[in-house]
């Protein structure tokens, strides 16, 4: 019988040639199974390579689709976009913090640097001049607001950022994220808008329910949180 060296080179030729038929049959079955495994692995590898290529093609197709959609924007009756404000790195000798305004739509992103926190508050106060409801919210006591929602007392350290979105019930909503210094966490309880209140480590925080909350949380971890 011809020596089958492809998978049996661990056997000396003289040993292989002297094997009884039952052992040869067992080795043949092993080699056949090995052949099938090699073929299946090859097919999987080819399919994986094909899948990678298809994903790359899909990415290009999506990009083309977004571009095509943007060319038809003038046909729309209304537009949906989001606005966010995030802090830039401190500048100058006083480490003054300026903010970046970003307006986002699908496939489009425009950003511009704006003033510091004090100037932003002055501009908002001037813009809403005469609107008592807006001014009341703008100048409200943040300690009382925090107390109402979480039963905690504290003080505002800084403005983290903001995010806006359209709500079918309330219309356009502007959400401000504030960094707070809490006096004591012992009395933490959920307010009217939550079933429960619980503390998480930054790195283990679960996904937040609302996109704007997630955006502000990301701004905090990238610009404020000291690891």
Secondary structure as UniProt FT lines:
FT   TURN            5..7
FT   TURN            9..10
FT   HELIX           13..17
FT   HELIX           21..70
FT   TURN            71..72
FT   HELIX           73..75
FT   STRAND          82..87
FT   TURN            92..95
FT   STRAND          98..105
FT   TURN            106..107
FT   STRAND          108..116
FT   HELIX           117..127
FT   TURN            128..130
FT   HELIX           132..138
FT   HELIX           142..150
FT   STRAND          154..167
FT   TURN            168..170
FT   STRAND          171..182
FT   TURN            186..187
FT   TURN            192..193
FT   HELIX           202..204
FT   HELIX           211..223
//
